């Protein structure tokens, strides 16, 4: 039942909103992982980011794709929690869980162990429109446990203006997505975080109007 609900969510909500209401261009879609385990890391400016990322994958693959999201936001009441976990398919992450004696990445580790495609927003929270915040260490710890799992960077441009922090209604704003080459885990935590940030910043340049003629490069 959950599988059907998630496909219907992508078919009836994610794709129409992203492709028809906004419009989207995808650079290098062939780089997206089509089987797990794999990790997709993306910048985070809007709650619409999840819808945009879902719209990039084939419908039949959606049940095997799960985004990690903040438990304190998505589990704030029973009805919203049911929709978020059963229909959207999020993996709840307890922010500050380590301080509470919990493993905030337990659900993410289980998803990878089960061979799923995990979507992570390594900034940890929504940032300002089109600005990339610091990459948190969670992705390094997760990749350390699954060093052979590819980390695929995706940069989303436009959603921060379409529906950024504090906005409740989406404004039509064209969306550009660029998919990067897979990254592998590095033992040096700082270097690994910087590599992810550099990859996202490189993809950001591909989504800017001036970069339109450079689509085939990089």
RAHU-V765459 format. One record per residue. N is the residue number from 1. OMEGA is omega in whole degrees, -180 to 180 (999 if undefined). NEAR is the number of other ideal C-beta (glycine too) atoms within 10 Angstrom. Layout:
n: (N & N)
omega: (OMEGA & OMEGA)
near: (NEAR & NEAR)
This chain:
n: (1 & 2 & 3 & 4 & 5 & 6 & 7 & 8 & 9 & 10 & 11 & 12 & 13 & 14 & 15 & 16 & 17 & 18 & 19 & 20 & 21 & 22 & 23 & 24 & 25 & 26 & 27 & 28 & 29 & 30 & 31 & 32 & 33 & 34 & 35 & 36 & 37 & 38 & 39 & 40 & 41 & 42 & 43 & 44 & 45 & 46 & 47 & 48 & 49 & 50 & 51 & 52 & 53 & 54 & 55 & 56 & 57 & 58 & 59 & 60 & 61 & 62 & 63 & 64 & 65 & 66 & 67 & 68 & 69 & 70 & 71 & 72 & 73 & 74 & 75 & 76 & 77 & 78 & 79 & 80 & 81 & 82 & 83 & 84 & 85 & 86 & 87 & 88 & 89 & 90 & 91 & 92 & 93 & 94 & 95 & 96 & 97 & 98 & 99 & 100 & 101 & 102 & 103 & 104 & 105 & 106 & 107 & 108 & 109 & 110 & 111 & 112 & 113 & 114 & 115 & 116 & 117 & 118 & 119 & 120 & 121 & 122 & 123 & 124 & 125 & 126 & 127 & 128 & 129 & 130 & 131 & 132 & 133 & 134 & 135 & 136 & 137 & 138 & 139 & 140 & 141 & 142 & 143 & 144 & 145 & 146 & 147 & 148 & 149 & 150 & 151 & 152 & 153 & 154 & 155 & 156 & 157 & 158 & 159 & 160 & 161 & 162 & 163 & 164 & 165 & 166 & 167 & 168 & 169 & 170 & 171 & 172 & 173 & 174 & 175 & 176 & 177 & 178 & 179 & 180 & 181 & 182 & 183 & 184 & 185 & 186 & 187 & 188 & 189 & 190 & 191 & 192 & 193 & 194 & 195 & 196 & 197 & 198 & 199 & 200 & 201 & 202 & 203 & 204 & 205 & 206 & 207 & 208 & 209 & 210 & 211 & 212 & 213 & 214 & 215 & 216 & 217 & 218)
omega: (179 & 179 & 180 & -180 & -178 & 177 & 178 & 177 & -180 & -176 & -172 & -179 & -174 & -176 & 178 & -179 & -174 & -173 & -177 & -177 & -179 & -169 & -175 & 172 & -178 & 176 & 179 & 180 & -179 & 179 & 178 & 177 & 179 & 174 & 180 & 2 & 177 & 178 & 173 & 178 & -177 & 172 & -171 & 178 & -171 & 173 & 177 & 180 & -180 & 179 & -179 & -179 & 177 & -177 & -179 & -175 & 173 & -176 & -177 & -178 & -174 & 180 & -179 & 180 & -179 & 176 & 172 & -177 & -174 & -180 & -176 & 178 & -171 & 179 & -173 & 171 & -170 & -178 & 180 & 179 & 178 & -179 & -176 & -175 & -175 & -176 & 178 & 177 & -178 & 169 & -177 & 177 & -180 & 179 & -176 & -176 & -180 & 180 & -180 & 180 & -180 & 174 & -176 & -177 & -176 & -180 & 179 & 178 & -180 & 179 & 179 & 178 & 179 & 176 & -179 & 174 & -176 & 174 & 180 & 171 & -169 & 173 & 176 & 180 & 180 & 179 & 177 & -178 & 175 & 176 & -179 & -180 & 180 & 176 & -179 & -174 & -176 & -179 & 179 & 179 & -180 & 180 & 178 & 179 & 179 & -172 & -179 & -180 & -179 & 176 & -175 & 180 & 176 & 176 & 180 & -180 & 175 & -175 & 177 & 177 & 180 & 180 & -179 & -179 & 179 & 178 & -179 & 179 & 180 & 177 & 180 & -179 & -173 & -176 & 175 & 177 & 177 & -177 & -178 & 177 & -179 & 176 & 177 & -179 & 175 & -178 & 178 & -174 & -179 & -180 & 179 & 179 & 180 & 179 & 178 & 179 & 179 & 180 & 179 & 178 & 176 & 179 & 178 & 180 & 180 & -178 & 179 & -177 & -178 & -177 & -175 & -179 & -178 & -172 & -176 & -177 & 173 & 999)
near: (6 & 11 & 12 & 9 & 15 & 22 & 15 & 13 & 19 & 25 & 13 & 10 & 15 & 23 & 17 & 13 & 18 & 24 & 13 & 10 & 15 & 21 & 13 & 18 & 15 & 17 & 21 & 17 & 12 & 7 & 16 & 20 & 21 & 11 & 10 & 20 & 18 & 22 & 28 & 22 & 25 & 24 & 28 & 23 & 27 & 25 & 17 & 24 & 23 & 21 & 24 & 24 & 22 & 25 & 22 & 20 & 20 & 10 & 15 & 9 & 18 & 21 & 16 & 21 & 25 & 23 & 23 & 22 & 24 & 18 & 20 & 12 & 15 & 20 & 17 & 12 & 8 & 8 & 8 & 12 & 15 & 11 & 14 & 21 & 18 & 14 & 15 & 20 & 25 & 23 & 23 & 18 & 22 & 18 & 15 & 9 & 14 & 13 & 9 & 9 & 6 & 11 & 12 & 20 & 22 & 14 & 17 & 25 & 16 & 12 & 24 & 21 & 12 & 12 & 12 & 21 & 25 & 27 & 27 & 25 & 26 & 26 & 21 & 18 & 12 & 21 & 19 & 11 & 18 & 18 & 11 & 17 & 17 & 11 & 22 & 15 & 14 & 20 & 25 & 20 & 16 & 21 & 24 & 13 & 13 & 18 & 10 & 8 & 21 & 18 & 25 & 21 & 26 & 25 & 24 & 26 & 23 & 23 & 28 & 23 & 16 & 23 & 22 & 18 & 14 & 6 & 15 & 5 & 6 & 17 & 11 & 11 & 18 & 12 & 26 & 22 & 26 & 26 & 22 & 22 & 13 & 15 & 19 & 12 & 19 & 17 & 9 & 10 & 14 & 11 & 10 & 21 & 19 & 13 & 18 & 21 & 19 & 14 & 21 & 22 & 13 & 15 & 26 & 19 & 13 & 21 & 19 & 13 & 8 & 7 & 17 & 12 & 8 & 12 & 12 & 7 & 7 & 15)
